[in-house]
Amino acid sequence: MPNTEALVFDLGNVLINVDVNRCLQHWEKFSSLSLQELAALPQQGNAFAQHEVGQLSDEQYFDFIRQQMKLQTSDDEIQAGWNAMLGDRIEDTIAMIRQCNGKIPCYVFSNTNPSHQAKWSYDNPDFNDLFNHIFVSSEIALRKPTVESYQYVCREIGLAPEKVMFFDDREDNIAGAQSAGLQTVLVRDSQDVAQALEALDLL
């Protein structure tokens, strides 16, 4: 394996638990659809992707959600449901990353949007000290799993892709990173992170 000179972590289900069902449960009381009907609707699509690369504002995306989910409520309530998917921190992983501080640069690369970014930034102020930089898809106008998104992150870090190890819970994002030449770790739980960091003698 090539030398690893930087670590890049996904946010959702790597550092913070995410569950879209919490959104649907919040929105159900404002919708003419049942929870089961809401769950059957497509969870991702063009509007979702456009929101994550900054092509749709929060307000524009909430209008889309209002129509798709048949909601009769305000933007504030839609946002409350939208942000409800962000759960508690995965403290085991965060503690391991803290142990890496001073040993290797650590970064975040997240497909996210302004509403979610404001929420997790407020809830996790220590991330600013924990990570050298946080790359946000809606700010860089690129999102995983495109090869271009990983290439951008590596250029900004200043390393060749083969020197960067990327951690993500989604197989499509891992495949995209591999296509871009990064080292990868598929994260199913914090033990996967631990094994990778132990192999690098970082723990």
C-alpha positions in Angstrom: 0.0 0.0 0.0 1.3 3.5 -0.8 2.2 5.8 2.1 -0.8 7.5 3.6 -0.3 11.2 4.2 -3.9 12.4 4.8 -7.2 11.0 6.0 -10.6 12.2 4.6 -13.8 11.2 6.4 -17.4 11.3 5.2 -19.7 13.0 7.7 -23.0 11.0 7.7 -22.9 7.6 9.4 -19.2 8.0 9.8 -19.0 10.9 12.2 -22.7 11.6 12.8 -25.6 9.2 12.7 -28.1 10.0 10.0 -31.6 8.5 9.6 -34.0 9.9 7.0 -37.0 8.2 8.7 -36.8 10.9 11.4 -37.6 13.4 8.6 -40.6 11.5 7.4 -41.9 11.0 11.0 -41.8 14.8 11.5 -43.4 15.6 8.1 -46.2 13.0 8.4 -48.4 15.2 10.6 -48.3 17.9 7.9 -48.9 15.6 4.9 -52.0 14.1 3.3 -49.8 10.9 2.7 -49.3 8.2 5.3 -45.8 7.4 6.7 -45.7 4.3 4.5 -46.6 6.4 1.4 -43.9 9.0 2.3 -41.3 6.3 2.7 -42.1 4.9 -0.7 -41.4 8.2 -2.5 -37.9 8.6 -4.1 -35.5 9.8 -1.4 -32.9 11.2 -3.9 -33.2 12.7 -7.3 -32.3 15.7 -9.4 -33.5 18.2 -6.9 -31.7 16.5 -4.1 -28.4 16.5 -6.1 -28.9 20.1 -7.2 -29.4 21.1 -3.5 -26.2 19.4 -2.6 -24.1 21.3 -5.2 -25.6 24.7 -4.5 -27.9 24.9 -7.6 -31.0 25.0 -5.4 -31.3 27.1 -2.3 -32.7 25.7 0.9 -36.0 27.6 0.2 -36.2 26.2 -3.4 -35.5 22.6 -2.1 -38.1 23.0 0.6 -40.7 24.0 -2.0 -39.8 20.8 -3.9 -40.2 18.8 -0.6 -43.5 20.5 0.1 -44.9 19.4 -3.3 -43.4 15.9 -3.3 -44.5 15.1 0.2 -47.8 17.0 -0.1 -47.1 19.1 2.9 -49.2 21.9 4.2 -46.8 23.7 6.5 -44.1 26.4 6.7 -40.5 26.4 5.6 -39.5 26.4 9.2 -41.4 23.1 9.9 -40.0 21.6 6.7 -36.5 22.6 7.8 -37.1 21.2 11.2 -38.0 17.8 9.7 -35.1 18.0 7.2 -32.6 18.6 10.0 -34.1 15.9 12.2 -32.3 13.3 10.1 -29.0 14.4 11.8 -28.6 12.4 14.9 -26.0 11.9 17.6 -22.2 11.9 17.2 -20.3 8.6 16.6 -18.1 9.3 19.6 -15.9 6.2 19.2 -14.8 7.4 15.7 -14.4 11.0 16.8 -12.2 10.0 19.7 -10.0 8.0 17.3 -9.6 11.0 15.0 -8.6 13.1 18.0 -5.8 10.6 18.7 -4.6 11.2 15.1 -4.2 14.9 15.7 -0.6 16.0 15.2 0.2 12.7 13.5 -1.5 13.1 10.2 -3.8 15.7 8.6 -7.5 14.9 8.8 -10.3 16.3 6.6 -14.0 15.9 6.0 -15.7 15.6 2.6 -19.5 15.7 2.9 -22.3 15.7 0.4 -24.5 18.2 2.2 -26.5 21.4 2.0 -26.6 24.8 3.8 -29.4 23.8 6.2 -27.6 20.7 7.3 -24.2 22.4 7.4 -25.5 25.1 9.7 -27.0 22.4 12.0 -24.0 20.1 12.3 -21.6 23.0 12.5 -23.6 24.5 15.4 -23.8 21.1 17.2 -20.2 20.2 16.6 -18.0 23.3 17.1 -15.0 21.1 17.9 -14.9 19.9 14.3 -13.2 23.1 13.4 -10.2 22.1 15.6 -10.4 18.4 14.9 -10.1 18.7 11.1 -7.7 20.7 8.9 -10.6 21.5 6.6 -14.2 20.5 5.9 -15.1 20.2 2.2 -18.8 20.7 1.6 -20.4 19.7 -1.7 -22.7 22.8 -1.8 -19.7 25.1 -1.4 -17.4 23.4 -4.0 -20.2 22.6 -6.5 -19.0 19.0 -6.7 -20.4 16.0 -5.0 -19.5 12.4 -4.4 -19.2 9.9 -6.2 -17.9 11.9 -9.2 -14.2 11.4 -9.8 -13.9 15.2 -10.2 -15.0 15.8 -6.6 -12.2 13.6 -5.2 -9.7 15.1 -7.5 -10.7 18.6 -6.3 -10.3 17.6 -2.7 -6.9 16.0 -3.3 -5.7 19.1 -5.2 -6.8 21.4 -2.3 -5.1 19.1 0.2 -2.0 19.2 -2.0 -1.5 15.4 -2.3 -1.7 12.8 -5.0 -4.8 10.7 -4.6 -2.8 7.6 -3.8 -1.5 9.3 -0.7 -5.0 10.0 0.7 -7.2 7.5 2.6 -11.0 8.0 2.3 -13.6 6.7 4.7 -17.3 6.5 3.7 -20.3 4.3 4.5 -21.7 4.2 0.9 -20.4 1.7 -1.6 -21.0 4.1 -4.5 -18.9 6.8 -2.9 -16.1 4.3 -2.2 -16.2 3.1 -5.8 -15.9 6.8 -7.0 -12.9 7.4 -4.7 -11.2 4.2 -6.0 -11.7 5.4 -9.6 -10.0 8.6 -8.6 -7.1 6.7 -7.2 -7.6 7.1 -3.4 -7.1 4.5 -0.8 -10.5 3.6 0.6 -12.2 2.2 3.7 -15.9 1.2 3.6 -17.3 2.1 7.0 -20.0 -0.1 8.4 -19.2 0.8 12.0 -16.4 2.4 14.0 -14.4 -0.8 14.1 -13.7 -0.5 10.4 -12.2 2.9 11.2 -10.2 1.5 14.1 -8.7 -1.3 12.0 -7.6 1.1 9.3 -6.0 3.5 11.8 -4.3 0.7 13.7 -2.8 -0.6 10.4 -1.3 2.9 9.9 0.1 2.8 13.5 -2.0 5.9 14.3 -3.7 4.4 17.4 
